[in-house]
Amino acid sequence: MPCDSKLVKIIGMAVCLLLGGCSGLDLLNAVVPSGGYRIVADQAFGSTPAQKVDVLIPKDLTAGERRPVVLFFYGGSWKSGSRAEYRFAGEALTSKGFVAVIADYRHFPEVKFPTFQADAALALRWTVDHIAEYNGNPDAIFVMGHSAGAHMGALLAVDGAYTRAAGVKDGAIKGFIGLAGPYAMVPSQVNSIRDVFAGLPDENVARPVHFVTAAGPKPPPMLLLYGLGDKTVGRANAREFAARARSAGGEASVIEYPDLTHPGIILALAPYFRGRAPVLEDAAAFVNRHAAIRR
Protein backbone atom coordinates (compact mmCIF):
# COMPACT_ATOMS: atom_id res chain seq x y z
CA MET A 1 0.00 0.00 0.00
CA PRO A 2 1.21 3.61 -0.52
CA CYS A 3 3.25 5.09 2.31
CA ASP A 4 2.36 8.51 3.75
CA SER A 5 5.42 10.67 3.09
CA LYS A 6 4.79 12.76 6.20
CA LEU A 7 4.68 9.64 8.31
CA VAL A 8 7.92 8.41 6.78
CA LYS A 9 9.60 11.69 7.69
CA ILE A 10 8.20 11.56 11.21
CA ILE A 11 9.38 8.01 11.73
CA GLY A 12 12.86 8.99 10.56
CA MET A 13 12.87 11.97 12.88
CA ALA A 14 11.66 9.82 15.77
CA VAL A 15 14.45 7.32 15.29
CA CYS A 16 16.90 10.22 15.25
CA LEU A 17 15.49 11.64 18.46
CA LEU A 18 15.24 8.34 20.27
CA LEU A 19 18.83 7.47 19.43
CA GLY A 20 19.98 10.92 20.52
CA GLY A 21 21.61 11.76 17.22
CA CYS A 22 19.71 14.89 16.19
CA SER A 23 16.83 17.10 17.22
CA GLY A 24 14.39 16.96 14.32
CA LEU A 25 12.05 19.37 16.09
CA ASP A 26 11.49 21.61 13.07
CA LEU A 27 10.35 18.59 11.08
CA LEU A 28 8.11 17.48 13.91
CA ASN A 29 6.46 20.90 14.16
CA ALA A 30 5.90 20.95 10.41
CA VAL A 31 3.39 18.11 10.67
CA VAL A 32 1.72 19.11 13.95
CA PRO A 33 -2.00 19.87 13.48
CA SER A 34 -2.72 23.59 13.65
CA GLY A 35 -6.49 23.73 13.31
CA GLY A 36 -7.37 23.38 16.97
CA TYR A 37 -5.66 26.45 18.34
CA ARG A 38 -4.61 29.99 17.56
CA ILE A 39 -1.23 31.36 18.50
CA VAL A 40 -0.17 34.75 19.81
CA ALA A 41 3.59 34.81 19.39
CA ASP A 42 6.48 36.92 20.65
CA GLN A 43 5.01 38.33 23.84
CA ALA A 44 7.84 40.01 25.74
CA PHE A 45 8.45 39.62 29.46
CA GLY A 46 11.83 41.35 29.30
CA SER A 47 14.00 43.47 27.03
CA THR A 48 16.12 40.78 25.32
CA PRO A 49 15.10 38.62 22.31
CA ALA A 50 15.11 35.50 24.49
CA GLN A 51 12.71 36.93 27.04
CA LYS A 52 9.51 36.13 25.18
CA VAL A 53 6.65 33.65 25.26
CA ASP A 54 4.24 32.23 22.71
CA VAL A 55 0.65 31.66 23.81
CA LEU A 56 -1.45 28.90 22.25
CA ILE A 57 -5.21 29.15 22.82
CA PRO A 58 -7.80 26.46 22.07
CA LYS A 59 -10.31 27.49 19.41
CA ASP A 60 -13.28 25.82 21.09
CA LEU A 61 -13.62 28.47 23.79
CA THR A 62 -16.93 30.13 24.52
CA ALA A 63 -17.24 33.84 25.21
CA GLY A 64 -15.75 34.76 28.56
CA GLU A 65 -14.52 31.25 29.29
CA ARG A 66 -11.32 30.82 31.26
CA ARG A 67 -9.24 27.66 30.90
CA PRO A 68 -6.43 26.16 33.00
CA VAL A 69 -3.00 27.39 31.97
CA VAL A 70 0.22 25.42 31.52
CA LEU A 71 3.49 27.38 31.41
CA PHE A 72 6.08 25.16 29.69
CA PHE A 73 9.89 25.33 29.88
CA TYR A 74 11.93 23.28 27.41
CA GLY A 75 15.20 21.46 28.06
CA GLY A 76 18.59 21.69 26.39
CA SER A 77 21.09 21.65 29.27
CA TRP A 78 20.42 25.39 29.78
CA LYS A 79 22.50 25.90 26.62
CA SER A 80 20.11 25.60 23.69
CA GLY A 81 16.51 25.47 22.50
CA SER A 82 13.78 27.91 21.52
CA ARG A 83 10.09 28.21 22.13
CA ALA A 84 9.37 27.81 18.39
CA GLU A 85 10.84 24.30 18.48
CA TYR A 86 8.26 23.23 21.05
CA ARG A 87 5.10 24.17 19.18
CA PHE A 88 4.19 20.46 19.31
CA ALA A 89 4.11 20.61 23.12
CA GLY A 90 1.79 23.60 23.01
CA GLU A 91 -0.48 21.84 20.51
CA ALA A 92 -0.62 18.82 22.80
CA LEU A 93 -1.72 20.96 25.75
CA THR A 94 -4.34 22.86 23.75
CA SER A 95 -5.72 19.53 22.50
CA LYS A 96 -6.64 18.86 26.13
CA GLY A 97 -8.37 22.21 26.45
CA PHE A 98 -5.61 24.17 28.20
CA VAL A 99 -4.07 27.51 27.35
CA ALA A 100 -0.36 26.88 26.76
CA VAL A 101 2.45 29.35 27.33
CA ILE A 102 5.78 28.28 25.83
CA ALA A 103 8.62 30.30 27.33
CA ASP A 104 12.09 31.14 26.16
CA TYR A 105 14.93 32.10 28.48
CA ARG A 106 18.54 33.15 28.11
CA HIS A 107 21.13 30.39 27.74
CA PHE A 108 24.69 29.68 28.75
CA PRO A 109 27.25 31.06 27.91
CA GLU A 110 25.39 34.37 27.59
CA VAL A 111 24.26 33.91 31.18
CA LYS A 112 24.80 31.45 34.01
CA PHE A 113 22.64 30.26 36.87
CA PRO A 114 20.70 31.93 38.43
CA THR A 115 20.05 34.43 35.63
CA PHE A 116 18.03 32.04 33.48
CA GLN A 117 16.10 31.05 36.57
CA ALA A 118 15.17 34.69 37.08
CA ASP A 119 13.96 34.68 33.46
CA ALA A 120 11.68 31.77 34.29
CA ALA A 121 10.20 33.74 37.18
CA LEU A 122 9.61 36.74 34.91
CA ALA A 123 7.83 34.47 32.43
CA LEU A 124 5.60 33.31 35.27
CA ARG A 125 4.94 36.94 36.26
CA TRP A 126 3.93 37.75 32.68
CA THR A 127 1.58 34.77 32.69
CA VAL A 128 -0.04 35.79 35.97
CA ASP A 129 -0.49 39.37 34.78
CA HIS A 130 -1.66 38.77 31.20
CA ILE A 131 -3.10 35.30 30.74
CA ALA A 132 -6.69 36.43 31.35
CA GLU A 133 -6.37 38.39 28.08
CA TYR A 134 -5.96 35.04 26.31
CA ASN A 135 -8.83 33.15 27.95
CA GLY A 136 -6.57 31.69 30.62
CA ASN A 137 -7.47 31.46 34.28
CA PRO A 138 -4.81 33.26 36.37
CA ASP A 139 -5.97 31.24 39.38
CA ALA A 140 -5.22 27.93 37.63
CA ILE A 141 -1.62 28.22 36.45
CA PHE A 142 0.50 25.08 36.26
CA VAL A 143 4.20 24.86 35.46
CA MET A 144 5.55 22.06 33.28
CA GLY A 145 9.06 21.38 32.00
CA HIS A 146 11.35 18.82 30.44
CA SER A 147 14.91 18.11 31.62
CA ALA A 148 16.59 21.48 32.30
CA GLY A 149 13.16 23.06 31.97
CA ALA A 150 11.81 20.69 34.60
CA HIS A 151 14.64 21.73 36.91
CA MET A 152 13.72 25.38 36.38
CA GLY A 153 10.03 24.73 36.92
CA ALA A 154 10.76 22.78 40.08
CA LEU A 155 12.83 25.63 41.51
CA LEU A 156 10.00 28.05 40.76
CA ALA A 157 7.65 25.74 42.65
CA VAL A 158 9.75 25.22 45.77
CA ASP A 159 12.14 28.20 46.10
CA GLY A 160 10.03 31.29 46.59
CA ALA A 161 13.00 33.65 46.25
CA TYR A 162 12.62 33.81 42.45
CA THR A 163 8.88 34.31 42.36
CA ARG A 164 8.96 36.94 45.09
CA ALA A 165 11.77 38.82 43.32
CA ALA A 166 9.61 38.84 40.19
CA GLY A 167 6.61 40.15 42.11
CA VAL A 168 4.59 36.92 42.00
CA LYS A 169 2.46 36.18 45.03
CA ASP A 170 2.97 32.92 46.91
CA GLY A 171 0.61 30.19 45.76
CA ALA A 172 0.45 31.32 42.13
CA ILE A 173 1.62 27.89 40.95
CA LYS A 174 -1.22 25.40 41.41
CA GLY A 175 0.86 22.39 40.42
CA PHE A 176 4.12 21.27 38.84
CA ILE A 177 4.61 18.63 36.13
CA GLY A 178 8.19 17.53 35.61
CA LEU A 179 9.45 15.37 32.75
CA ALA A 180 12.84 13.81 33.50
CA GLY A 181 14.12 16.64 35.64
CA PRO A 182 17.49 16.62 37.47
CA TYR A 183 15.96 17.71 40.77
CA ALA A 184 18.68 16.29 43.01
CA MET A 185 21.79 16.79 40.88
CA VAL A 186 24.96 18.33 42.28
CA PRO A 187 26.12 20.59 39.41
CA SER A 188 29.85 20.28 40.08
CA GLN A 189 29.56 16.52 39.66
CA VAL A 190 28.16 16.76 36.10
CA ASN A 191 30.95 17.62 33.68
CA SER A 192 28.70 18.78 30.84
CA ILE A 193 26.97 21.51 32.87
CA ARG A 194 29.54 22.37 35.55
CA ASP A 195 30.33 25.74 33.95
CA VAL A 196 26.64 26.65 33.76
CA PHE A 197 26.52 26.71 37.56
CA ALA A 198 30.11 27.79 38.26
CA GLY A 199 30.88 30.22 41.05
CA LEU A 200 28.05 29.38 43.43
CA PRO A 201 29.05 29.75 47.09
CA ASP A 202 26.63 26.94 47.93
CA GLU A 203 25.51 24.44 45.27
CA ASN A 204 22.38 23.63 47.23
CA VAL A 205 20.77 26.81 45.90
CA ALA A 206 20.61 25.05 42.50
CA ARG A 207 19.09 21.82 43.86
CA PRO A 208 15.28 21.72 44.08
CA VAL A 209 15.38 18.91 46.65
CA HIS A 210 17.25 21.20 49.03
CA PHE A 211 14.25 23.50 49.38
CA VAL A 212 11.73 20.82 50.33
CA THR A 213 11.89 19.82 53.99
CA ALA A 214 9.47 18.73 56.67
CA ALA A 215 10.16 22.00 58.47
CA GLY A 216 9.54 24.14 55.41
CA PRO A 217 6.41 25.28 53.56
CA LYS A 218 4.23 22.72 51.83
CA PRO A 219 5.08 22.57 48.12
CA PRO A 220 2.38 22.64 45.43
CA PRO A 221 1.12 19.31 44.06
CA MET A 222 3.65 17.59 41.83
CA LEU A 223 3.54 15.00 39.07
CA LEU A 224 6.99 13.68 38.20
CA LEU A 225 7.22 11.66 34.99
CA TYR A 226 10.22 9.56 34.02
CA GLY A 227 11.23 7.10 31.31
CA LEU A 228 13.05 4.00 32.50
CA GLY A 229 15.16 4.06 29.32
CA ASP A 230 16.62 7.45 30.30
CA LYS A 231 20.43 7.40 30.20
CA THR A 232 20.81 11.13 30.87
CA VAL A 233 18.99 11.79 34.16
CA GLY A 234 18.87 9.13 36.86
CA ARG A 235 15.56 7.79 38.21
CA ALA A 236 16.55 8.71 41.77
CA ASN A 237 15.93 12.39 40.99
CA ALA A 238 12.16 12.00 40.73
CA ARG A 239 11.91 9.52 43.57
CA GLU A 240 13.91 11.62 46.01
CA PHE A 241 12.13 14.84 45.08
CA ALA A 242 8.72 13.19 45.51
CA ALA A 243 9.70 11.71 48.86
CA ARG A 244 10.89 15.10 50.10
CA ALA A 245 7.66 16.73 48.94
CA ARG A 246 5.54 14.16 50.73
CA SER A 247 7.61 14.59 53.90
CA ALA A 248 6.80 18.29 53.75
CA GLY A 249 3.06 17.55 53.62
CA GLY A 250 2.71 17.91 49.87
CA GLU A 251 1.23 15.67 47.22
CA ALA A 252 3.76 14.15 44.83
CA SER A 253 3.34 11.26 42.42
CA VAL A 254 5.97 9.55 40.29
CA ILE A 255 4.99 7.73 37.10
CA GLU A 256 7.66 5.69 35.35
CA TYR A 257 7.23 4.57 31.74
CA PRO A 258 9.01 1.45 30.46
CA ASP A 259 11.56 2.02 27.70
CA LEU A 260 11.05 5.77 27.24
CA THR A 261 14.36 7.61 26.77
CA HIS A 262 15.26 11.10 27.88
CA PRO A 263 14.15 12.69 24.56
CA GLY A 264 11.46 10.06 24.14
CA ILE A 265 9.42 11.32 27.08
CA ILE A 266 8.95 14.75 25.49
CA LEU A 267 8.44 13.19 22.05
CA ALA A 268 5.50 11.29 23.56
CA LEU A 269 3.56 14.58 23.61
CA ALA A 270 3.64 14.76 19.81
CA PRO A 271 1.04 13.36 17.41
CA TYR A 272 1.91 9.90 16.05
CA PHE A 273 3.90 9.13 19.21
CA ARG A 274 1.36 9.59 21.99
CA GLY A 275 0.73 5.87 21.91
CA ARG A 276 4.22 5.18 23.20
CA ALA A 277 3.22 6.26 26.71
CA PRO A 278 0.31 8.20 28.25
CA VAL A 279 2.46 11.22 29.12
CA LEU A 280 -0.10 13.72 27.83
CA GLU A 281 -3.04 11.90 29.36
CA ASP A 282 -1.37 11.71 32.76
CA ALA A 283 -0.38 15.37 32.68
CA ALA A 284 -3.88 16.45 31.60
CA ALA A 285 -5.52 14.39 34.33
CA PHE A 286 -3.27 16.05 36.91
CA VAL A 287 -4.13 19.55 35.69
CA ASN A 288 -7.85 18.84 35.58
CA ARG A 289 -7.78 17.36 39.07
CA HIS A 290 -6.08 20.37 40.60
CA ALA A 291 -7.37 23.27 38.54
CA ALA A 292 -9.39 25.71 40.56
CA ILE A 293 -11.82 26.36 37.73
CA ARG A 294 -15.35 25.44 36.67
CA ARG A 295 -15.57 24.33 33.09
C-alpha positions in Angstrom: 0.0 0.0 0.0 1.2 3.6 -0.5 3.3 5.1 2.3 2.4 8.5 3.7 5.4 10.7 3.1 4.8 12.8 6.2 4.7 9.6 8.3 7.9 8.4 6.8 9.6 11.7 7.7 8.2 11.6 11.2 9.4 8.0 11.7 12.9 9.0 10.6 12.9 12.0 12.9 11.7 9.8 15.8 14.5 7.3 15.3 16.9 10.2 15.3 15.5 11.6 18.5 15.2 8.3 20.3 18.8 7.5 19.4 20.0 10.9 20.5 21.6 11.8 17.2 19.7 14.9 16.2 16.8 17.1 17.2 14.4 17.0 14.3 12.1 19.4 16.1 11.5 21.6 13.1 10.3 18.6 11.1 8.1 17.5 13.9 6.5 20.9 14.2 5.9 21.0 10.4 3.4 18.1 10.7 1.7 19.1 14.0 -2.0 19.9 13.5 -2.7 23.6 13.6 -6.5 23.7 13.3 -7.4 23.4 17.0 -5.7 26.4 18.3 -4.6 30.0 17.6 -1.2 31.4 18.5 -0.2 34.7 19.8 3.6 34.8 19.4 6.5 36.9 20.6 5.0 38.3 23.8 7.8 40.0 25.7 8.5 39.6 29.5 11.8 41.4 29.3 14.0 43.5 27.0 16.1 40.8 25.3 15.1 38.6 22.3 15.1 35.5 24.5 12.7 36.9 27.0 9.5 36.1 25.2 6.6 33.7 25.3 4.2 32.2 22.7 0.6 31.7 23.8 -1.5 28.9 22.3 -5.2 29.1 22.8 -7.8 26.5 22.1 -10.3 27.5 19.4 -13.3 25.8 21.1 -13.6 28.5 23.8 -16.9 30.1 24.5 -17.2 33.8 25.2 -15.7 34.8 28.6 -14.5 31.2 29.3 -11.3 30.8 31.3 -9.2 27.7 30.9 -6.4 26.2 33.0 -3.0 27.4 32.0 0.2 25.4 31.5 3.5 27.4 31.4 6.1 25.2 29.7 9.9 25.3 29.9 11.9 23.3 27.4 15.2 21.5 28.1 18.6 21.7 26.4 21.1 21.6 29.3 20.4 25.4 29.8 22.5 25.9 26.6 20.1 25.6 23.7 16.5 25.5 22.5 13.8 27.9 21.5 10.1 28.2 22.1 9.4 27.8 18.4 10.8 24.3 18.5 8.3 23.2 21.0 5.1 24.2 19.2 4.2 20.5 19.3 4.1 20.6 23.1 1.8 23.6 23.0 -0.5 21.8 20.5 -0.6 18.8 22.8 -1.7 21.0 25.7 -4.3 22.9 23.7 -5.7 19.5 22.5 -6.6 18.9 26.1 -8.4 22.2 26.5 -5.6 24.2 28.2 -4.1 27.5 27.3 -0.4 26.9 26.8 2.5 29.4 27.3 5.8 28.3 25.8 8.6 30.3 27.3 12.1 31.1 26.2 14.9 32.1 28.5 18.5 33.1 28.1 21.1 30.4 27.7 24.7 29.7 28.8 27.2 31.1 27.9 25.4 34.4 27.6 24.3 33.9 31.2 24.8 31.4 34.0 22.6 30.3 36.9 20.7 31.9 38.4 20.0 34.4 35.6 18.0 32.0 33.5 16.1 31.0 36.6 15.2 34.7 37.1 14.0 34.7 33.5 11.7 31.8 34.3 10.2 33.7 37.2 9.6 36.7 34.9 7.8 34.5 32.4 5.6 33.3 35.3 4.9 36.9 36.3 3.9 37.7 32.7 1.6 34.8 32.7 0.0 35.8 36.0 -0.5 39.4 34.8 -1.7 38.8 31.2 -3.1 35.3 30.7 -6.7 36.4 31.3 -6.4 38.4 28.1 -6.0 35.0 26.3 -8.8 33.1 28.0 -6.6 31.7 30.6 -7.5 31.5 34.3 -4.8 33.3 36.4 -6.0 31.2 39.4 -5.2 27.9 37.6 -1.6 28.2 36.5 0.5 25.1 36.3 4.2 24.9 35.5 5.6 22.1 33.3 9.1 21.4 32.0 11.3 18.8 30.4 14.9 18.1 31.6 16.6 21.5 32.3 13.2 23.1 32.0 11.8 20.7 34.6 14.6 21.7 36.9 13.7 25.4 36.4 10.0 24.7 36.9 10.8 22.8 40.1 12.8 25.6 41.5 10.0 28.0 40.8 7.6 25.7 42.6 9.8 25.2 45.8 12.1 28.2 46.1 10.0 31.3 46.6 13.0 33.6 46.2 12.6 33.8 42.5 8.9 34.3 42.4 9.0 36.9 45.1 11.8 38.8 43.3 9.6 38.8 40.2 6.6 40.1 42.1 4.6 36.9 42.0 2.5 36.2 45.0 3.0 32.9 46.9 0.6 30.2 45.8 0.4 31.3 42.1 1.6 27.9 41.0 -1.2 25.4 41.4 0.9 22.4 40.4 4.1 21.3 38.8 4.6 18.6 36.1 8.2 17.5 35.6 9.4 15.4 32.7 12.8 13.8 33.5 14.1 16.6 35.6 17.5 16.6 37.5 16.0 17.7 40.8 18.7 16.3 43.0 21.8 16.8 40.9 25.0 18.3 42.3 26.1 20.6 39.4 29.8 20.3 40.1 29.6 16.5 39.7 28.2 16.8 36.1 31.0 17.6 33.7 28.7 18.8 30.8 27.0 21.5 32.9 29.5 22.4 35.6 30.3 25.7 33.9 26.6 26.6 33.8 26.5 26.7 37.6 30.1 27.8 38.3 30.9 30.2 41.1 28.0 29.4 43.4 29.0 29.8 47.1 26.6 26.9 47.9 25.5 24.4 45.3 22.4 23.6 47.2 20.8 26.8 45.9 20.6 25.1 42.5 19.1 21.8 43.9 15.3 21.7 44.1 15.4 18.9 46.7 17.2 21.2 49.0 14.2 23.5 49.4 11.7 20.8 50.3 11.9 19.8 54.0 9.5 18.7 56.7 10.2 22.0 58.5 9.5 24.1 55.4 6.4 25.3 53.6 4.2 22.7 51.8 5.1 22.6 48.1 2.4 22.6 45.4 1.1 19.3 44.1 3.6 17.6 41.8 3.5 15.0 39.1 7.0 13.7 38.2 7.2 11.7 35.0 10.2 9.6 34.0 11.2 7.1 31.3 13.1 4.0 32.5 15.2 4.1 29.3 16.6 7.5 30.3 20.4 7.4 30.2 20.8 11.1 30.9 19.0 11.8 34.2 18.9 9.1 36.9 15.6 7.8 38.2 16.6 8.7 41.8 15.9 12.4 41.0 12.2 12.0 40.7 11.9 9.5 43.6 13.9 11.6 46.0 12.1 14.8 45.1 8.7 13.2 45.5 9.7 11.7 48.9 10.9 15.1 50.1 7.7 16.7 48.9 5.5 14.2 50.7 7.6 14.6 53.9 6.8 18.3 53.7 3.1 17.5 53.6 2.7 17.9 49.9 1.2 15.7 47.2 3.8 14.2 44.8 3.3 11.3 42.4 6.0 9.5 40.3 5.0 7.7 37.1 7.7 5.7 35.4 7.2 4.6 31.7 9.0 1.5 30.5 11.6 2.0 27.7 11.1 5.8 27.2 14.4 7.6 26.8 15.3 11.1 27.9 14.1 12.7 24.6 11.5 10.1 24.1 9.4 11.3 27.1 9.0 14.8 25.5 8.4 13.2 22.1 5.5 11.3 23.6 3.6 14.6 23.6 3.6 14.8 19.8 1.0 13.4 17.4 1.9 9.9 16.1 3.9 9.1 19.2 1.4 9.6 22.0 0.7 5.9 21.9 4.2 5.2 23.2 3.2 6.3 26.7 0.3 8.2 28.2 2.5 11.2 29.1 -0.1 13.7 27.8 -3.0 11.9 29.4 -1.4 11.7 32.8 -0.4 15.4 32.7 -3.9 16.5 31.6 -5.5 14.4 34.3 -3.3 16.0 36.9 -4.1 19.5 35.7 -7.9 18.8 35.6 -7.8 17.4 39.1 -6.1 20.4 40.6 -7.4 23.3 38.5 -9.4 25.7 40.6 -11.8 26.4 37.7 -15.3 25.4 36.7 -15.6 24.3 33.1 
